[in-house]
């Protein structure tokens, strides 16, 4: 599968673009194409050496590599983004190693589905509102684009675990890199759609409306 909107890593993301029948399993890419990695991780992850080492290992095995990630980047501090958030650290690794990157930022300003419940939007400090499901919907769209594997760096939030769950349910092997051994449910290293880990609360989105697996496809748009 060759997704539209591919590009090398820059600061703002493209529109997710794909088309498939709702409920259809994501395609696991094969053949002589670049190895395609769906990367997901917590905004609180700061373990740059560990994350970079994981991708160094992947690049050694797969010199032709494409990394897909959700562009959940930290806000600049004094004009510079800190080395925080798995997506940002992965982006920096892609830039350093000249690896093709696809960034798919969530569209927080637009409701992810016309069926969103009334008054579900939340308010930012500046008074503007956003759709709390946007990140989960974006996860589903990235999964639909297909991947050879999903490499995950879970943090404290539920978004990464939701992406892991959706990827595993779609048949994409999931390789989690837990921050500490205590974070690892059941002690498993690899997650597949047949494993009971998918029923573990750690893999569930905090809001049941968040699952994008069976929703009709809607492209997300770039946001600030």
N, C-alpha and C positions, 0 to 999 in steps of 0.2 A: 504494500500500500504506500503510495507516495502522497503525503498530506500536502495540501495547499497552505501557503502562508509560511513555508520554511524560510529561515534566514539565519545568518550567523548572529551571535549575541550582541545586542545593543541594549539601550536603556529602557525602551518602551516596546510593548509586545504587539504582535499582529493579531488579526481576527482569526479565531479558530474557524477552520473551514473543512467540513467533511459531510458526507451524506451516507446514510444507511437506514435500513428499516428499523423502527423502534423495537428494542428487545433482542436484536441480532447481536451475537457475540462479537467482541472486538477481534480483529484479525491479528494473529501473531505473525509478524513479518519474518520471512525466511528468504532463502536463495542467496544471491551474490550482492544484495543491497548492503549499505552500511548497517552495522549492528545498531539497533534502535533501542535506546534506554529511556523509559519513563521515570523521571526522578521526582521525588516528593519528599518534603521534610518540614520540620517545625521552624517557625519564625524565631524560636528561642535557642536554636542550635548554634553554638559558637566554636565547636570543635573542628576548626579548619583543617588541621593536620590529618585527622581521621577521615574526614570527608574527601579530601584531596587524595589520600592514599587509596581509598576505595575506588575512585575513578582512575587513578594511575593503574591499578590492577586490571580494570576493565579495558583500558586503552592498550595495555600490553597484549591482551588476548584478542582485541578487536581494533586494529589500527584504523579501520574505516568506521567511524562512530558518529551517531547523531544523538544528541541529548535533548529530551523534551521536558520542560519544567514550567511551573506556574508563575514565575516572576513575582513572588511575594517578597519584595525587597524592603530593607529597612529605610526609614527616612534619613536623608542626609543630616549629619551633625557638623555644623561649621563648614558646610559645603561638601562634606565627604561622607559617603555611606560607611558605617562601621562594619567590621567583619562579624556580622551576625545575620542569622536566617540561612537555613540550608540552601534555599533557592539562590540567594546572593552568592554564597560561597561556591556553589556549583557553577554559577555564571562566571565567576572570576577564574575558576579552573578551566572552563571552556575557552575563555579569552587567552589565558596563558598558554594553552596547548593547541590553539588554533583548531578547535573542534567545533563542528557545525552544531548550532543550538537553535531550538525552537522555543520561544517564550509565549506563554498563553496566560496573560493576566486575567483575573476574574473581573467581570463588569459589576461592581458593587452598586452602581447607581441605577441599574435597570433590574426590575424583578425578573427572576430566572424563569418564571412560568406564569401564564395568565391565571393559573389556579392558586396563586399565593393567597393565603388567608388574609382577611381584612386586618389592617393595623399591625401587620407583622413586621413592618420596617422599623429599624432602630435608628436612634439619633446619635450623630457624632457630636463632639465637643463644640464644633463651630455652628451647630444647629441644623446642618444638612442631614438627610436620611440616607440609609443604604439598605440593600436586601441582604439579610444574614445568610441566605442560602447560596449566594453567588459563588463562593469558593467550592462548595460541594458540586454545584452544577458544572463549573469549570473542570473539576476532576473527571466527571463523567465524559465530558467532551474530549479530554486528552486520552482517556482510555479508549474511546471509540476510534481514535486515529491509529491504534495498534502499536505494539512494541514487542521486542524480543524478551524483555524482562523489565520489571519495575524495581528500582533501587530506592529504598526508603530510609529516611533518617527521622524517626518519630520524635516529636517534642511533647510538650504538655497539652497542646490543643488537640481537637478531634479531627481536623482537616486531613492530616497525613494518614491517619488510620482509616478514614473514609476512602481515600484514594487507594490505599492498600486493599481494602475490602472489594472495591469496585474492580480493580485490576485482577485480583484473584478470581472473582466471580466471572470475569470475562475470559479466563483461561490464560492470563499473562502470569508467568512465575514472578513471585514477589520475594525480594531479598532484603529483609530489614536489617538495619544497623542500629541497634538500640544504644541509647546513651549510657545506660548502666545495665548489668545483668538483671537487676530487679524490675526493669521495665519490660522484660521479655516474657510475654504470656506463654506459659506451658513449656518454656525452654526451647521452642522451635526456631530453626534458622531459616527455613524456607516455608513460604505460605502457598498453598494451592487451593483450588476451589473445593476440594474434597476434605480439607482439614477442619476440625472442630474449632480452630482458632477464629474462623469467620463468625462464629456465634459469640465469641468473647466480647464483653462490653467495651473493651479497649478498641475494638475494631468498628464499633458502631458510631455513626455520626450523632452529635448531641441532639439533633432535631430530626425526627423521622421524615420530615418533608424534604430533607436534603438529598435523598438518593436520586441520582439522575439516570439510573440504569434504564428505566422504562419510560422516561419522558421523551416526547418528540424532540428532535434536534432543533436547537436554536443557536445560531452563531453568537459568540460574545463579542463585544466591542471594546476597544481600547479605553482605559480609564486612567485617571491620575491616581 
